[in-house]
Amino acid sequence: MPKMKTKRGAAKRLKKTASGKLMRAGGWKQHKLETKGPKRRRHLRQGKVVSTADERRLRVLVPYL
């Protein structure tokens, strides 16, 4: 049986936590930052945990992550 291939675009966007969950980057941090407060921008830096509804679908894309 051949190895499964990792989708490289998904591998660059996702990382695994110590407990095995998938983390993703949050949105709303690309432009128009001067209208957003410093506290809001600081919180937008942190990654978000992928929802359980999407996690099974994304695990297929990154089997070895």
GICOR-V737255 format. One record per backbone hydrogen bond with DSSP energy under -1.0 kcal/mol. CO is the residue of the C=O (numbers start at 0). NH is the residue of the N-H. E is the energy in kcal/mol with one decimal. If there is no record, write none. Layout:
<<CO:NH:E> <CO:NH:E>>
This chain:
<<6:10:-2.1> <7:11:-1.6> <9:13:-1.5> <14:22:-3.4> <16:19:-1.2> <20:16:-2.9> <21:49:-2.8> <22:14:-1.6> <23:47:-3.0> <36:40:-2.4> <37:41:-2.3> <38:42:-2.0> <39:43:-1.7> <47:23:-3.0> <50:54:-1.6> <53:57:-2.0> <54:58:-2.1> <57:61:-1.3> <60:6:-2.9> <61:64:-1.1>>
